[in-house]
Amino acid sequence: MKIYAQHGFNSGNKILEGLRNQAIDGVIYGAKDIAPDLLQADLAQIAQMYPSSTRLFDPHYYATLIASVSGARLGKLIGEGSYSYFRAHIRRDLEQTKVINDDIRSCLEFQASLPLTAFISPNIVIRRSFDSIEGAIAKNFIRNAAEQAKEISPEMPVYATLAVSENALQDKNEMQAFLQEITELDDPPVGFYLLLEKPDGKLPDTLTDQDILSRWMLVNYALKINGFEVINGYTDLLAPYIAATGADAIGTGWFGTLKTFSLQRFLPSDLRSKRPYSRYTSIGLLKSIRRTELDSLRQTFPDVLNKLPSDDYYSDDGHPAGAEEVLQNWEALRAMITYCTQEKNNVREALHGCRLALNFATELYANINSIGIPLRQRSSDQHIDAIKDELVEFERLAEL
């Protein structure tokens, strides 16, 4: 599985460092956080320095239905020197196929001017139900993506965006009917850019809520067995279990808003973001922990450490900078995916590998708890049983 940088605010030299260190295979730029002229320059530099890298652009079109909300945080999507394809819509605008086709064309024509390796076609988020007006609109965007892409640039592959809120996954039958329709298109895209929205933008300490990971794994699996390439945006510590379905790539970044997808990122907010604590992604624990927690564990429980080059950023007297911390996370995720799935193409074998890794994490946490070293809620072992249950449910849903 490939790992892409999910671009956002304060990118600095993180992406170039990630490519230089081979911690990532490419980048998914996000429109909100970079002006078009700077986007062009950044992509040209990456294309020249790392020609084999994957270069994609998320148009953030799904913000269209909240663009008229007072105080919406749209960044570079609007204003002087912004993106020509982006405008505010109300839902009834998008019930017209002509409007959808015009917006797809405008968005892909803009992307055709960039040194990208593939197109990402726009779409909205299915927030409530697959069997809804939102679901019908999203399906129409998917249905028309390949035709528009071929007219603009016949040789350029196109990934159709499929963005789904957790709420829409509640009805399994609706989800499966929707998947059947989009996998039987006469003119399909080469693949899908999947986004799983958490409405509140917060990842629970269990890393997943009940029946969410299993159903999202089923979405990935259904698309893969029907021959599509699959990229999961805004995916972080759930990457190994997504990889087990056969998915091709994940994207993740350096802030929480770049690790979990939510439209909250575009909505008005009076909250000031707190400076994040330094964290370390532990393969053994299948989770990230605070730097201070790592320091209290590393001598007694060396299996918490990854034994990878980026561990040097967390030496006893080291203080990882922002770029170093995200490099550690990317490097750890790549190794974690291999460790869990053993790079098996067989889904059953990959799931078995995930279970072995979860069992090892259970033992490691048990040893830590036995001598009373306190871990914060976010760093605790709550994810292990939750994910084990989700793997069982996925197997049931997929009839493995």
N, C-alpha and C positions, 0 to 999 in steps of 0.2 A: 504494500500500500504506500502511495506517495503522500507526502506532507507538504502543504502549501501555507505560506504566511497569509493570514487573514489581515489585510492591511486596515489601518485605522489611524486615528490621531496620534501624533508624536512618534512617527515611524523612525525618524532619525536614520541611523545606519543599520538598523536591525535586519532589514531584508537583505541587504548586500552582505552583511556578516553571516547571515544564515545560509546564503548561497555559497559564500566562500568556504565556510566550514562544512558544507554538504549536510547541514542539519535539515534543510528543506529542499524541495525539488522545484519550487516555483512560487508564484504569488497570485493572490486574488485581490486586486485593488478594489477599494470601495469608493464610490463617487462622492459621498458626503464629506469625506475628509481630505480631498485633494482637488485642486483646481485643474481644469482640462489641460492648460499649458504645462503645468508641472507634471501631470500624469504622462503626457507625451514624452517629456524629457526623461522621466524616471524609467519608463518602459524602454525607450531607445537605449539608455545606458545598460540596462539589464540584458537586452537583446544582444548588445555588442559584447558585453563581458561574459555572459553566460548564455550563449545561443541555444543550448539544449534545454534551458529551463522552460517550464510551463508558465505562460503569462496570460492571465484572465482578468476580466473586469466585471464586477458586480455593479449593475447600473443603479441599484437601490430604488428601482421603479416602484417597489411595493409601498413606498412612502406616499405615493400619489393620492391615496384616499384620505390621508391625514394632513396633506400639505396645506389645506386651507384652515386648519385649526390654529387659533390664535396662540402664538408663542411656540409653534412647532419648531423643533431644532433640525433644520434641513441643511445647515452648513453650506457647502459649495454647490449643492443642488440648485439653488436659486440665487438671484442677484447678478451683479455685473460679472461678466466672464464665466457664467455658469454653464450648465449642460443644456444644449438645445433641445434634446428629446424630452426633458422633464417638465411636466406641468401638473397642476392640481386637477383632479377629477372628482366628480361625485359618482356613486355606483351606477346610476342609470346611464351615464356616458358609456361605460364599459359593457353594457348589454348590447352594444352595436358592434358587429364584426368589423365594420369599416374603421371605427375608432381604434379597435385593437390592432388591426393590420397596419394602420398608419403609425401607431406608437411602436410596434415591433420594428417596422421598417426604419423609422427615425432613429431608434436606439441602436440597431445593428449597423446602419450607415455610419453613425458616429464611431462605433467600434472598428469598422473597416478602415478608418483613418489611423488606427493605432497598430503598433507592432505586436499584436496578440497572436497566440497560437490557436485560439478557438473563440467563438462567440458564446456569451451567456445571454439568452433571450429573456426579456422582462416578464414579470407576472405580478399578481397580487398575492396576499396571504389568505389562505382558507382558514378563517378564524373560528367558525362555529360548527360547520357541518359540511361533509363532502357533498351531500344531497341538498344543495342550497344554491341561491343565485351566485354567491361567491365561488362555489365549486364549479358551476357552469361557466363562469367567466374565466376561471383559472384553466379549465379544460380547453376553452377556446384559444387562449394564449398558447397553450402547448400544441394544439392541433395545427396552428398556423405558423409556428416557429420555423420549421424546416423549409417550407415553401418560400418564405420571405428571405431566409438566409441564402438559399440557392440563387435567388434573383440578384442579390447584392454581391455575393462572393461564392461562386459554386464550389470552390475547393476548400472552403473554410468549414470545419465541423462546428455544429451548434449544440449547446447544452440548454435544454429548456428548464427554466426555474420551476421547481415545485416546492412552494413554501406553505407549511401546514402548522397551525397552532395545535398544541397538545389537546385542546378542547375538542378538536375535530376528530381526534383518534378514538374518541369514546365509543363510537358506533362501528364495530368491526365489520359488519355487513356492508355498510356504506363505503367504508374504506376499500374493501375488496372489490366492490362493484366499480369504483372509480379506477382502481389499478387495472382492472380488466380492460376498461375502455381506453386508457392511455397506452396500454401495451399492444393494442390491436389497431393502431392508427395506420392509415394507408401510406402516409408520408411522415414517418417518425423522425425525431431528432436523433443525433448519434448517442446522446446520453442526457442525464438529468443533473442539475445542480440542486441538491436537496437542502432545505432549511427547515429545522424543527423549532417552532417558536414557543418559548416559555412566556406566557402573557405577562407575568410579573418581573421577568428578567432575572430571576434568582434561581440558582441551581441548589437543590436541597443537599443536605449532608449525605444522603443516600445516593447522590448523583443522578437518580431517576425517581420519578413517582411511579406508583403501581400501574402496570399495563402500558407504560409509555415506551420504554426501551424495547420491549418485545415487539410491539406493533411497528415501531420505527425500523427495527431490524427486518421485519417482514416486508416493509416497503422497499428497503434496499434489496432484499433477497428476490422479491418478485421482479424487480427491474433487471437485476443481473441475470436471472435464469431466462429472461426474455431477450437477452442479447444487448442490453444497454450498458454504456459506461456510466458510472455513478460517482459523483463528487459530493461529499457532505461538508457544507460550510459551517463555520462556528461550532466545531466539534473538538472537544479537548479530551478529558479523561475517559470518555466513553468510546474513544477511537478503537481499542482492541476488539470490542464486541461488535462494532460496526464492521471492522475489518473481517471478522469471522464470517460475515454474510457474503464476502467476495467483493465488497465495494472497492473502488479503485483509488480514492484519495479522500483526505480530510483537510480542512483549513482551520487554523487556529492562530490567535494573535497574542498580544501582550497585556490586554486589559480584560476584565470579566465580560465587558460588552463585545469583545472579539472572540470569546470562547463559548458564549451562549447567545443564541439569536433571539431578539425581542424587538417588537416595534416600540417599546418603551424608549429605546434609544433616540427615537425621532419625536417623541411627544414632549410637551412642556414639562419642565421640572424646576422646582425651587431648591432641590437638594444639592448641596455641595459635595462633590466626591472627596472621599477621604484618601489620604496617601496610603496606597496598599502596603501591607507588610511583605517583606521579602519571603518568598516561598521556594520550596525545593520539591520537585516531582520525583517520588520514590517508586521505582519499578516493583520493589519487594512488597510495598504496601498498596500498590495500585491506586495511589492517591498523592496529593501534594500536602506537605506539612510546612509549618513556619520554620524559618531559619533557626530560631531559638530552640524549637523542638528538635530539629536535626542535631544541633549541638549537644543537647542533653541525651541523645540516643546513640550517637555514632560510635562511641567507644565500647559500649556494652553490647550493642546490636549492629554490627558492621553490615548486616544484610539490608539495612535501611539504605545504605549507600549503593549507587548504581555501578561504581567502578568504571566510569566513563570519563573521557577527557574533561568534560564540563564540571566534574566534581572539584576541579582545581579552583573554580570560582568560589567555592564554599569551604576553603581551607580554614583552619582554626582562626587565622587572622585576616581572612579574606572578606571583602564586602562587595558582592556582585552588583555591577551596574545594571541598568535596565536592559541593555542589549545582551549582557551576559546571562541574566535571569531567563529571558525568553529563549536564548540559545540552549540553556540547560533543559528547559521544558520541551523544546522541539526534539533535541537529541534523546531525551528520556522517552518521549512518546514513540519515536521510531523504534527504539530498543524494546519498549513495552509491547508494541504490536507484534514484533517478531517473537518475543518471549512468550506471549499468550497464545498466538495462533500457530507458531512454528512455520509460518508462511505456507500453510497447507491450503491447497485449492479445494479440498474436500471439506464441506461445511461441518459435517459431524466431527471430523478430526480437529478442526480449528476450535470448535466449541469445547471439545475435550481438553485441549490445551488451555483454554480460558479457565476451565474449572480447576485444573491443576494449579494454575497461578493463583486463583482465588483461595484454594486450600492452603497454599504456602503463606499467603497473606494472613489467613486466619491464624495460623500457628505463630507467625511473627507478632501479630497484635496480641495474641494470648500471652506470649512471653513478656512483651512490654508491660501488659497489664498486671502480670504476676508480681512484678517488683514495684508496682505503684507509680510508674512515671506518668504524670498526667498529660493527656493530649486534649487539645481543644476540640469542641464539637465538630468543626469543619474538618479536622484531621483524623477523626475517629474511624472506627471500623464499621460504621452503620451501612456503608455501601455494599459490603460483601454479601450478606444474606439477601439484600434487595436485588442485587445483580444475579445471584444464583437463581432466584425465583424467576427473574425475567428470562433467563436462558432456557429454563424449563418451559415457560409459557411460549417462547418463540418456537421451540421445537414442536410444540403442540399445534400452533397456528400454521407452521410451515409443513406439518405432517412429515417430519423427518424420522 
